[in-house]
Amino acid sequence: MISKILHPLGLVSMLVLAALAGCGKGQEALDPPTNFAAHWSPDYEDMMITSWTAPTCELDGYNMEYQVDAGPFVRLNTEYIHAAWTSSSFPMNLNNLPELVPLRFRMNTFRTPRVSAYSNVVTLMTRLRAPKNVGAYFYADHVQVSWTNPSLVADTLTLERGVASPSTPSDKVWTRLPSVRFGDLQYTDLEAPEGMSVSYRVTYAKGEASMSGYSNSQVTSISAPTQLVATPGPASVHLTWTNQTTGATSLVVLRQSGKDGGGSLTELATLPPTATSYDDLDLAAGTYFYQIQARHPEPTMTVSSPTVLGAALPAATPGFSLEGLSVQWPSVNLGALRRDGTWVIGFLQGGSSSSQVYLPSGGTWTSQGFPNATKFAQPGILLDASDQPHVLYLRPAIQGSSSQMLRHAWFDGSVWQDEALATGDYDRFWSLPILASLDRSGNPVVVAPLSSGVLSCTLKGEDGSWMTESLAAVQPPLAGGAIRYALSLDAAGVPVVAIANATTWNVARRTGPQTWQAEAVPLDRATDTSLSRLGLAVTADGDLHLLVGRAHLPVTSPASNELVWVRRASGTWGAPTVLMTASGTLMPGGEYRVSPAGDRIACAAFDGTGTHLLVYSQGAWITPNLGLAYGVGPMLGFTPEGKLRFVMGSPQTQTDFLLFSER
């Protein structure tokens, strides 16, 4: 049998057919083909296949004609059909033919100029127009299937999912998806099996007639674990997650130590594919990053959960233990704890147009910017008795001048307010901080350095106006080395300022308008105040507590430093007490918070081994080491019950934070 695909009439002129029976003039009779048959191709929707038995007489070739429904017969071939052939294939443009109507075919032979009679007539029904543009788009958790329907008469739609092993993708097992209705042109498949070769078949039908279209095929991914939570514990981290996969063969726990900075995650444990938790034990206190991977060996697939931040807590100290929780916040560097347990947070950095304060609001945050600030007062955000935030900052007063305006911004419960407190030649650089606190009326008290190095104190005077007072009379000589200072308010709201150079420590208390009284703090030896800011807190009993870092004696190699506490109780200064010693720099820093009852103090110190939390209670300090590599914090606060809470930020990401609570 010889076969050739022919094209419909259109490229050459139609031959004039004359029905000549017999040979005539003594010539041999010209017979038509017999056993003419036609059927639709099972592989190509628009292909018609014909076959016949050739006559015994000599001939030049064949012609074929077709008729649509009751229309005229029209020649199908554009060139003669070769005399040696007994089959042929013709593409029929179904889009130009009505659907499900009779389509008749017949043939004859010719030997120029003679033409035979016609063969038997074969009748087919035109096909439905097949669905077009069938596509499957594979996502991590679903497959989106879409198609178009060119049929004008189909009234039934069937969508099937074909599934096979990736090693034998052609062996599809087809399953009908019952929720698809006629008229739909897309479908979201949420139940495609994982790790299998998947495709889709769209079928339109009218009665017994049907036509199908097929989508692309793809091996589906396995599903990644979700909702990974790293809960801090004593020397441990407890991991939990939701296991979404049914196709993975294993789950792998990966960990990275926070101190490694730019390091990478490494495999920690391999678990069964159904696991939903893991305990990472015997850890040094500090930060850790975790990720859970679901894996499938053939074809090789690995999908990962988001990476989360966790922390191993220090071992419990008698009377003091912590619990922790990881959260995501905006990128911030400071915060203040409200009495309801929520935090007001902010990113405040002088000269940065990104400086913002964020207020919690219905599960999200509202923000206030300070784009023109050149310097912010520490500790950044102050809360008044109504738990509303206050911010003190400098901004230029006159363009082209070094004069700076000290301003006070606060949220009144509805909108942000702003006022100018003073204007002067303030030091606007980082070397000397601005310190601020709120008195019992919610008015700020601000200690700010002038460019000359002299300290000033701005506060609301007895007449209700803002006033600025010089602290030059109570300030140690600037020639005594780097100056350090700290601000606190006593139980009556009176400002107390500690000011120190290398050889002299003074504590000054305001006794009236423009009047300050200073007393010297007895030192057992000179102190290098370049090592830290000075720390100062006043407890409810009226005691003053000073913290400073200094070089340890005798000198060791490598050099060591120590953190010293000096307490003034009942009007008398005690001897300096060394709270901790460490190799390298040891600095108290950041915030100093006093509990609502005024009987506890919380602050932090930093050395080469990590962040040390310092908590004072009942005449004694505890100094648990929280571990290495915290990028932000601690942000400290006390609950109304006097329990400590604090926040530490990730050293690698800007939005991962750990919330610690005292049990």
URNOR-V101794 format. One record per backbone hydrogen bond with DSSP energy under -0.5 kcal/mol. CO is the residue of the C=O (numbers start at 1). NH is the residue of the N-H. E is the energy in kcal/mol with one decimal. If there is no record, write none. Layout:
BEGIN
CO,NH,E
CO,NH,E
END
This chain:
BEGIN
2,86,-1.0
2,87,-1.0
4,6,-0.5
4,89,-1.8
6,91,-0.8
7,78,-1.1
15,17,-0.6
18,20,-1.3
18,115,-0.5
19,21,-0.7
24,27,-3.1
27,23,-0.6
29,31,-0.6
34,53,-3.4
37,51,-2.2
39,49,-3.2
44,47,-1.4
46,48,-0.5
46,92,-3.9
47,41,-3.1
48,90,-3.1
49,39,-2.3
50,88,-1.8
51,37,-2.7
52,54,-0.5
53,34,-2.3
60,83,-0.7
61,110,-2.0
62,81,-2.6
63,108,-1.9
64,76,-3.7
64,77,-0.9
65,106,-1.8
66,74,-3.0
67,69,-0.7
67,104,-2.7
68,71,-2.6
72,68,-0.5
74,66,-2.8
76,9,-0.7
80,82,-0.5
81,62,-2.3
82,85,-1.5
86,52,-2.1
88,50,-3.0
89,6,-2.7
90,48,-3.2
91,93,-0.5
92,94,-1.4
93,96,-1.6
94,97,-1.4
98,101,-0.5
101,126,-2.8
102,69,-3.3
103,124,-2.9
104,67,-2.3
105,122,-2.7
106,65,-2.6
107,119,-3.1
108,63,-2.2
109,116,-3.0
110,60,-2.7
110,61,-1.3
111,114,-3.0
114,111,-2.4
115,20,-2.2
122,105,-2.5
124,103,-3.5
126,100,-0.8
132,148,-2.6
133,135,-0.6
135,146,-2.2
136,138,-0.6
137,144,-2.8
142,139,-2.8
143,145,-0.6
143,189,-3.2
144,137,-2.9
145,187,-2.6
146,135,-2.5
148,132,-1.9
148,150,-0.5
156,205,-2.0
158,203,-2.8
159,177,-3.0
160,162,-0.5
160,201,-2.3
161,175,-2.2
162,199,-1.9
163,173,-2.2
164,197,-2.6
165,168,-1.3
166,169,-0.5
168,171,-1.7
170,172,-1.6
172,174,-0.5
173,163,-1.8
175,161,-2.9
176,178,-0.8
177,180,-1.3
181,184,-2.3
185,147,-1.9
187,145,-3.2
187,189,-0.7
188,190,-0.8
189,143,-2.0
193,196,-0.7
196,198,-0.6
196,220,-2.7
197,164,-2.0
198,218,-2.1
199,162,-3.2
200,215,-2.6
201,160,-2.5
202,213,-2.5
203,158,-2.5
204,211,-2.3
205,155,-2.4
205,156,-1.4
206,209,-2.0
209,206,-2.6
211,204,-2.5
213,202,-2.9
218,198,-2.7
218,220,-0.6
220,195,-1.1
226,242,-3.2
229,231,-0.6
229,240,-2.0
230,232,-0.6
231,238,-2.7
232,324,-0.7
233,236,-1.8
233,313,-2.8
235,283,-2.7
236,233,-2.3
237,239,-0.6
237,280,-2.8
238,231,-3.1
239,278,-2.2
240,229,-2.7
241,243,-0.5
242,226,-2.4
242,244,-0.8
250,295,-2.5
251,271,-3.9
252,293,-2.7
253,268,-3.6
253,269,-1.4
254,291,-1.8
255,266,-2.3
256,289,-3.2
257,260,-1.7
258,261,-1.1
260,262,-0.7
260,263,-0.6
266,255,-2.5
269,253,-3.0
271,251,-2.4
272,275,-1.8
276,241,-1.9
278,239,-3.4
278,280,-0.6
279,281,-0.7
280,237,-2.1
285,628,-0.7
286,312,-2.6
287,258,-2.9
288,310,-3.4
289,256,-2.1
290,308,-2.2
291,254,-2.9
292,305,-2.5
293,252,-2.7
294,303,-2.3
295,249,-2.9
295,250,-1.3
296,301,-2.7
301,296,-2.5
303,294,-2.8
308,290,-2.5
310,288,-2.6
311,233,-0.6
311,313,-0.6
312,286,-1.7
313,235,-2.7
317,320,-3.2
320,317,-2.1
321,663,-2.4
323,661,-3.0
325,659,-3.5
327,657,-2.7
330,332,-0.8
334,346,-2.4
336,344,-2.7
338,341,-1.6
342,338,-3.2
343,345,-0.6
344,336,-2.5
345,358,-3.9
346,333,-2.5
346,334,-1.6
346,348,-0.6
347,349,-0.5
347,356,-2.3
349,352,-2.0
351,353,-0.5
352,355,-1.2
355,370,-1.7
356,347,-2.2
357,368,-1.8
358,345,-1.7
359,366,-2.5
361,364,-1.4
364,361,-2.8
366,359,-3.2
368,357,-1.9
370,373,-1.3
373,351,-3.1
375,394,-2.8
377,380,-0.7
378,436,-2.3
379,381,-0.9
382,390,-2.2
384,387,-2.1
388,384,-1.9
389,411,-2.0
390,382,-2.3
391,409,-3.0
392,377,-2.8
393,407,-3.2
394,374,-2.7
394,375,-1.0
395,405,-3.4
398,401,-2.2
403,397,-2.4
403,398,-0.7
404,406,-0.5
404,424,-2.7
405,395,-1.5
405,407,-0.6
406,421,-3.3
406,422,-1.4
407,393,-2.1
408,419,-2.2
409,391,-3.0
410,412,-0.5
410,417,-3.8
415,412,-2.5
417,410,-2.1
419,408,-3.0
422,406,-3.1
424,404,-3.2
424,426,-1.7
425,451,-2.8
426,428,-0.6
429,432,-0.5
434,378,-3.3
435,447,-2.8
437,445,-3.1
439,442,-2.1
443,439,-2.9
445,437,-1.8
446,448,-0.6
446,458,-2.9
447,435,-2.8
448,456,-2.2
449,427,-2.8
450,453,-2.2
454,450,-2.8
455,471,-2.7
456,448,-2.2
457,469,-3.0
458,446,-2.7
459,461,-0.6
459,467,-2.6
461,464,-2.0
465,461,-3.4
467,459,-2.3
469,457,-3.0
471,474,-1.1
471,475,-0.7
472,475,-0.6
477,480,-1.6
478,481,-1.2
480,502,-1.7
484,500,-3.0
486,498,-2.2
488,496,-3.3
490,493,-2.4
494,490,-2.3
495,510,-1.9
496,488,-2.3
497,508,-3.4
498,486,-2.1
499,506,-3.1
500,484,-2.6
502,527,-2.2
504,501,-2.3
505,521,-2.7
506,499,-3.0
507,519,-1.9
508,497,-2.9
509,517,-2.8
512,515,-2.5
515,511,-2.1
515,512,-1.3
517,509,-2.7
519,507,-2.6
520,522,-0.6
527,529,-1.3
528,531,-1.6
529,532,-1.1
535,547,-2.3
537,545,-2.5
539,542,-2.2
543,539,-1.9
544,568,-2.7
545,537,-1.7
546,566,-2.3
547,535,-2.9
548,564,-3.0
550,562,-3.1
559,584,-1.9
560,552,-2.4
561,582,-2.7
562,550,-2.4
562,564,-0.5
563,579,-3.1
563,580,-1.0
564,548,-1.7
565,577,-2.8
566,546,-3.0
567,569,-0.6
567,574,-3.0
568,544,-1.8
569,572,-1.9
572,569,-2.3
577,565,-3.0
577,579,-0.7
580,563,-2.8
582,561,-3.0
583,608,-0.7
587,606,-2.0
588,533,-0.7
589,604,-0.8
593,602,-2.5
595,598,-1.8
598,540,-3.3
599,618,-0.7
600,595,-2.1
601,616,-2.7
602,593,-2.7
603,614,-2.8
604,589,-2.0
605,612,-3.4
606,587,-1.8
607,610,-1.2
610,607,-2.1
610,612,-0.6
611,613,-0.5
611,626,-3.5
612,605,-2.4
613,615,-0.5
614,603,-2.2
615,622,-2.0
616,601,-1.5
617,620,-1.5
620,617,-2.6
622,615,-2.3
624,613,-2.6
624,626,-0.6
627,611,-2.1
628,287,-1.0
629,631,-0.6
629,651,-0.6
632,649,-3.0
634,636,-0.6
635,647,-1.8
637,645,-3.0
639,642,-2.3
643,639,-2.6
644,662,-2.6
645,637,-1.8
646,660,-3.3
647,634,-0.6
647,635,-2.4
648,658,-3.0
649,631,-2.0
649,632,-0.9
655,329,-2.1
656,650,-2.6
657,327,-2.8
658,648,-2.2
658,660,-0.6
659,325,-1.6
660,646,-2.0
661,323,-2.1
END
